[in-house]
Amino acid sequence: MHPSYVVAVLAGTVSATAIRRLDNGLGKTPALGWNSWNQGGCDAASASVALATAKAFVDRGLKDVGYTYVNIDDCWSAKSRNSSGYLVPDSSKFPKGMKELADQIHDLGLKLGLYGDAGTLTCGGYPGSQGYEQKDAQLLASWGIDYWKYDNCYTPCNSGTEQTCSSPAGTSQTWYVKMRDYLLSTNHPILYSLCNWGRDDVWTWGASVGNSWRMSIDNWGAWADVVRIASAAGPIAQYAGPGAFNDLDMMVGSPNSSIHPCIGHVAHSGLYDDILVQIIGNGKLTNAEERTHFGLWAITKSPILMGTDMTTLSTTRLNLIKNKGILAINQDPLGNAATTFTPSGKSPPVSGQLYRYWAGKLSDGVVIGLVASDGAETLSVNFADVPDLGSGAYNWIELFTGSTGSGTSVAASLDSHDMAIYKVTRT
Ligand SMILES: *[C@@H]1O[C@H](CO)[C@@H](O)[C@H](O)[C@H]1NC(C)=O
């Protein structure tokens, strides 16, 4: 079925305000997949790495649980456009061209994504789309590209040409809308992923422009980053919905800058982490912290894009990211992002701190997340305190351990920074 390309006016479910939503028929649930950047920066933007990843998705059961997008990040193109103004794939990395790669990925039942930038250059210094939006959209469509991550480097700036301009000239909404309209006009289904690093309160307009939007600056891959980003996602949960999600960025462990030729000396200035994506497996977090990271990203309905070598991912991590119960929460058709709730007698959330109590409505129940954010502890919650539940008895299943029960409350004894996720349904 061909998606309808209209920007529909739909009634908002949270407020009474009408919300314009991009309705390209895509991203009704958060994207699941992989992105090349954290695996090896520029070096990982190649046909061979993309194909190895796609094959691992199939062979290691990731495709079966929903991982679909194989996304190539910065550095895939030649440094110059051709004389007709079109981007050209780097022939050393894509010897058979991009259309052939897309066909191969599609033959495996998967989808291929590419990266671009709204400014004059990508963050890594490759040609940006500014002034070439129509040609770039047409080219993506002609290749059969399924996903377009659109970065924000070298965009209009009040003071010269800055990579991550500190004083932007105008709102980034302008250039993100421009590309949206050219993508729509191709009449080809391309998921549109906005990467403006949470600027211009993108969550307030992102749903009318793209299928997801980065809501924060970079994730440096440490526990402090999980805390910072997840705590910022709670208050903007209401902006998420089918086809439009907060993107919390990479999951774990920004890589060592020295392995990234196109990061160079600016790696730790904060510039490049903006284009890093979700990753588990680079070794900065404890197992408990990886569970919490994955769990919070899942229940807040973030895209989950792996950023490490999928052919060598350990069994422990593979099992974590293949947790069907948690993926089902992330992919619930209601598209409702969990947020914090305050049980009676507890203190409310504090900005910048990771709150212990999370919940969100599902199409077939309610999800509750409990986070031992400040050391090992036992956390309990009465269902009567949980939004969309109320008094009475419920069935529950804890999705990391598989333990089940029923009653009017749950309690979890958690290690430091660990998390429990309950799916709760009426008895
Ligand atoms: C530039 O690239 C486009 C798209 O691949 C192609 O159609 C066109 O022929 C190329 N132009 C030249 C001069 O090579």
The ligand as an SDF file (V2000), in Angstrom:
LIG
                    3D

 14 14  0  0  0  0  0  0  0  0999 V2000
   25.4470   13.3280  -11.5000 C   0  0  0  0  0  0  0  0  0  0  0  0
   24.7510   12.3710  -10.7100 O   0  0  0  0  0  0  0  0  0  0  0  0
   23.4140   12.1210  -11.1470 C   0  0  0  0  0  0  0  0  0  0  0  0
   22.7670   11.2110  -10.1240 C   0  0  0  0  0  0  0  0  0  0  0  0
   23.4930   10.0490   -9.9310 O   0  0  0  0  0  0  0  0  0  0  0  0
   23.4470   11.5290  -12.5260 C   0  0  0  0  0  0  0  0  0  0  0  0
   22.1050   11.3050  -12.9490 O   0  0  0  0  0  0  0  0  0  0  0  0
   24.1420   12.4770  -13.4520 C   0  0  0  0  0  0  0  0  0  0  0  0
   24.2700   11.8900  -14.7290 O   0  0  0  0  0  0  0  0  0  0  0  0
   25.5140   12.8400  -12.9370 C   0  0  0  0  0  0  0  0  0  0  0  0
   26.0830   13.8710  -13.7460 N   0  0  0  0  0  0  0  0  0  0  0  0
   27.2780   13.7750  -14.2900 C   0  0  0  0  0  0  0  0  0  0  0  0
   27.7310   14.9020  -15.1260 C   0  0  0  0  0  0  0  0  0  0  0  0
   27.9880   12.7850  -14.1050 O   0  0  0  0  0  0  0  0  0  0  0  0
  1  2  1  0
  1 10  1  0
  2  3  1  0
  3  4  1  0
  3  6  1  0
  4  5  1  0
  6  7  1  0
  6  8  1  0
  8  9  1  0
  8 10  1  0
 10 11  1  0
 11 12  1  0
 12 13  1  0
 12 14  2  0
M  END
$$$$
